[in-house]
Amino acid sequence: MPPLVIINIVPINTVMTGMNAVVMCGGKGSRMALEFSVEKPLLLIKGKPMIEYVLDAIVESNQFTSVFAVSSNHTTGTAAYLRCHRYHLAGIVKLITTTGIDYSTDLVQLIELLKPSQIFVVPSDIPLLNVNTVNEILNCWTPACRILSVLLEKKFVLELGIKPSIEIPFKGVEYCHSGISILDTSQIRSGSDIVESYFAINRKEIAFNINTKDDLVALTAEIS
């Protein structure tokens, strides 16, 4: 198993109760839109929409008080799909619509909407996510962290054939963002400086963040 790399000191803690999960599925997906007519969360992976894999991992972990799927005007098809989804019809997944201006703006809206809860934010385009990885990430969070973001070593991701989108250098090592963060909204104040903590975990389950056709090709090779 690849090593766990701690960036900043993040105490290991047991999973806290009362945390909500937020699946982000409102992005423009502009790089994929050039290649496919379907919205990115609905791209079929082995005959199953990509967002389904993420929802299954989140719901089946049984770690969250509530689960929210967040769409925007850029993903009206995804929103329509989710309104008829078995999880939504059963009251397991609630739907939220944001402006879709950009990721940061959507996240600020969510923080204000979901205060004072703790939220586990995950993108809808990491179809290899599973219950074990969700639990592993949760076990590395502590309320002492206002924001804990999950990174991977850039070298690890590149070796899988995935091109990182957000890169973070730290002590001579290049990392990239997984898109997964845990936030304590009760400790976040609008306009105030926030110390972000990181930990890096080299796992294929979160490395395959599908943003381009080449990423999809790499995923297909991995799972075939």
N, C-alpha and C positions, 0 to 999 in steps of 0.2 A: 504494500500500500504506500502511495507517495506520502512524503512527510508533511506534517502540519507546521506551518511557519507562523509564528506570532509576531505581528508588527504593532508596536506599542504594547504595553502590558495589559492584557485583558484577562481578569480572573475567571477561572472556569466555575460555572455555577449550574445548578440544576434548573430545568425548564420552569419558568414562572407561569402561573396561571393568569388568566385574564388577558392574554395576548390575542390580537386580531391579525389575520393574514390579509394582505392586499395583493391581488394579481393584476399587474399593470398590462392592459391590452388596448391602450388608446393612442399609441404612437402612429406617426405617419407611415412608417415602414417604407420610406421613399426608395431605399436601395433595392428592396425586393419588388416594389411596385413596378419597376422598370422591366422586370422579367415575368411577373405573374399577375393575373387579373384578380386573383382572390386576395383578401386581406391576410396579412402575415399570420395572425393567430389561428386562422382557419386553414393554413396550408396542411395538406395531408401528409402524415408520416406513417407509413405502413397502414394506409387507409383510415387513419384517425387524425382529426384536427389537432394541430400542435398544442393548442391551449388545453386540450383534454388531459394530456400527460401531466401538465403542471397542476391542474385542478385536482386530479386524482391523488397526486403526491401530497398536496396540502390537506385535502379532506381526510384521506386515509391515515394521516399522521395522528389525528385525534388530539392535536395540541392546541387548537385555537378555539376561542370562544365564538368568534364570528369570522366568516370568510367573505371578502368583498372582491368583485371583479370590476375593474375600472376601465370604462371605454370612453370614447370621445366622438366628435363629429367625423373624425378620420376613420373610425371603425364601426360604422352603423350596422354593417353586416354582422360583425362579431356580436354587437349588442343584441341584434335580433335573434341570433343563434342562441345566445345565453338566456334570453327571456323564455325560450322553450326548453331549456336544458333541464334535465332531471334534478340536478342539484338545486337549481333556482326554484323549480316547482315544488320541491320538498322543503324549501326554506333554509337550505344549507348554505347556499351562496347568494349573497345580496348584490344588487347591481348599483353602481355609482357612475354618473357621467360627469366628466370634467371638460374644461374648455378645449383641451388639446393644443394649447399654444406651444408648449414645449414641456419636456419631462419635469424640469425644475418647478415650473409654474403649477403643473398638475400635482406635484408632490406637496407643495405649500398648501394648496387647497385641501388636500387630503389630511394633512397635519391638523389644520384648523377644524375640519369636519369631524375628525375622529378623536380629538382631545377628550379626556386625558389618557387615552389608552396607549398601550405599547403595541406597535405594529411591525409585522414581518412583511417587508415589501419584496416582491419577486416578479421578474418579467415573465411574460407568457410565452417567450420564445426559447426556453431551455427544456426541450422535450425529454431529456434523459434524467431530469430531476426525479428522485424517488424519496420514499419515506425515510430511509436511513440517513440520507444526506440532509434532509430537513432537520431531523433530530440532532445530527452532529453539529449543525450550525447553531441551533437553539441552545445547545449545551455549552457553547462558547460565549454566550451573552450574559451580561450582568447588568442590573439596573444602574450601576455606576457609570455606564456608557450611555450618553444621550443618543449618539448615533454610532452603530457598529456596522461597517461595510465589509463585505466579503470579497477578497481579492484572490487572484491566481497568479503564479509566476508566468510572465509573458512567454518565456522559453517553452514552458510546458504546453501552453495553448497553441503556439505556433507549430509545435511538433505534431499536433493533432490535425493541422490543416486549417485552423480557424484564425482569422485575422482580428486581433483585438481592436476595439473601438475607443476605449478610454484607458490610457496608460498612466501609471503612477510610479515614479522612481523612488527608491528608498534604500539608502546605505549601499549603493552600488548595484542593486538588483532592480530590474524592471518588472513591475507587476501590471496587471490589467484588472479592471472592475468586472465582477460577475453580474452586476445588476441587482444583487441581493443586499438588502440592508435591514437592520433592525433599529427602530426608533422608539424612544420614549417621548411621546408627544407632550407629556406633562412638563418636561424639562426644557422644551423648545419655545423660545419667545421670539416673536416677529421682530426683525431688525437687530437682534443680538448675535454676537459671535458664538459659534458653536465648535467645540472641539470634537473632531471626528476620529474615532478609533477604527483600526483595521485588524483583520486577521486574514492570513492567506492559507488556502487549503487547495491543494492540487488534486481535483477530482474531475473526472470526465463528465460526471453527472451535471456539473454546472459550467464546464468549459465550453460545451457546445451551445453557444449563444448564437442563434441563427439570424444573421442580418443581411447576408448576401447569398447569391446563387452558389458561389464557391463554398460557403459555409454549409449549405444544404447538401452539396456534393460530398463534402467531408463527412457529414453526418450519415449519409446514405452508405458510404463505404464502411463506417464504423459499425453500423447495425445490421449490415447485410451478411 
